[in-house]
Amino acid sequence: MKPRYIVVCGGEGSGKTSAIKHLATRSGLLITREPGGSPFAEIVRRTMFHEEYGRGLSVETMFFLMWASRMANINDRVAPALASGQIVVSDRGDCCTYAYQIGAGKATHLEPVFWNIREACLIPKPDLYVFFDVDVEIGIARVNSRRGEGNFFDEKTIDFHRQVRAGYMQFLKKVPHVIVDANQSAESVRQRFVEIVD
């Protein structure tokens, strides 16, 4: 059976969001994002990335807010879409919680909690993860050169983002995945992504 619930992940500046936007006009496809994606989940997202309050959140608080937002989006949008026969493509997912909070956030004490929550609550689980793998220096240079929506994760150190990538790699060992070389041109990356989805 072909994957129907696809999560797209990658470090800052990997080009994943831009690539996903190229699928927006396709019928039979739901595009969503994490954190966010449904009305309540978007409220949680705004809280997490609030300039004043978000910066001071502990890694544990961020971890559980991520799960709260995720489950709201899945229950409100993802699960109904899959039940109706749509394919779902999500910009980020549980892989990012693992990479950012457990990996770069050094919250290894949350790892068993992560897998327990994932097993008990993440229903349906993603069928496929597409990881946009970009060299950290290249990704951060892209972030610094663009304008638009950003958050304080964009301001983290190079070492932090290296740890994020290492977290992704650790997570991907345990799930079905495809890796896209995101160091290439934006057009090449988008084309490869569309080929994978097709």
Buried (B, 14 or more C-beta within 10 A) or exposed (E): EEBBBBBBBBBBBBBBBBBBEEBEEEEEBBBBBBBBBBEBBBEBBEBBBBEEEBEEBEBBEBBBBBBBBBBBBBBBBBBEBBEEEBBBBBBBBBBBBBBBBBBBBEBEEBBEBBBEBBEEEBEEEBBBBBBBBBBBEBBBEBBEEEEEEEBEBBEBEEEBBBBBBEBBBBBBEEBEBBBBEBBBEEEBBBBBBEEBBE
